[in-house]
Amino acid sequence: MNCSSCGVRIETQKNWVEFDCPSCWKKKVVRCERCKKLVNTYMCGSCKFIGP
């Protein structure tokens, strides 16, 4: 599984999160620790929602 923002493999990360897209609830968003800290944007692959 990869981070939705930067693409890094999250299996090697300690503090990552996975949640449903807050707009469509269809796709999972995965965020690595670094992208969470830097508030990097991500885009839903289903509805194209862009979030921090």
C-alpha positions as semicolon CSV with decimal commas, in nm:
position;residue;x (nm);y (nm);z (nm)
1;M;0,000;0,000;0,000
2;N;0,128;0,349;-0,087
3;C;0,073;0,698;0,051
4;S;-0,192;0,885;-0,149
5;S;0,019;1,202;-0,140
6;C;0,381;1,103;-0,203
7;G;0,356;0,739;-0,308
8;V;0,595;0,600;-0,045
9;R;0,527;0,243;0,070
10;I;0,362;0,274;0,410
11;E;0,444;-0,077;0,531
12;T;0,777;0,059;0,655
13;Q;0,616;0,354;0,834
14;K;0,511;0,361;1,200
15;N;0,245;0,633;1,209
16;W;0,031;0,616;0,898
17;V;-0,344;0,646;0,861
18;E;-0,610;0,506;0,628
19;F;-0,958;0,653;0,592
20;D;-1,246;0,676;0,345
21;C;-1,256;0,975;0,112
22;P;-1,446;1,247;0,302
23;S;-1,634;1,343;-0,014
24;C;-1,751;1,021;-0,181
25;W;-1,668;0,751;0,079
26;K;-1,579;0,512;-0,208
27;K;-1,198;0,507;-0,204
28;K;-0,949;0,473;0,079
29;V;-0,698;0,752;0,138
30;V;-0,365;0,647;0,287
31;R;-0,132;0,903;0,444
32;C;0,226;0,848;0,563
33;E;0,361;1,017;0,874
34;R;0,560;1,273;0,675
35;C;0,266;1,385;0,458
36;K;0,042;1,412;0,763
37;K;0,300;1,634;0,935
38;L;0,356;1,854;0,629
39;V;-0,018;1,865;0,548
40;N;0,052;1,757;0,190
41;T;-0,248;1,738;-0,040
42;Y;-0,398;1,416;-0,174
43;M;-0,653;1,342;-0,445
44;C;-0,927;1,079;-0,435
45;G;-0,898;0,840;-0,729
46;S;-1,276;0,815;-0,756
47;C;-1,426;1,164;-0,722
48;K;-1,106;1,373;-0,763
49;F;-1,160;1,543;-0,426
50;I;-0,842;1,723;-0,316
51;G;-0,777;1,743;0,055
52;P;-0,504;1,842;0,296
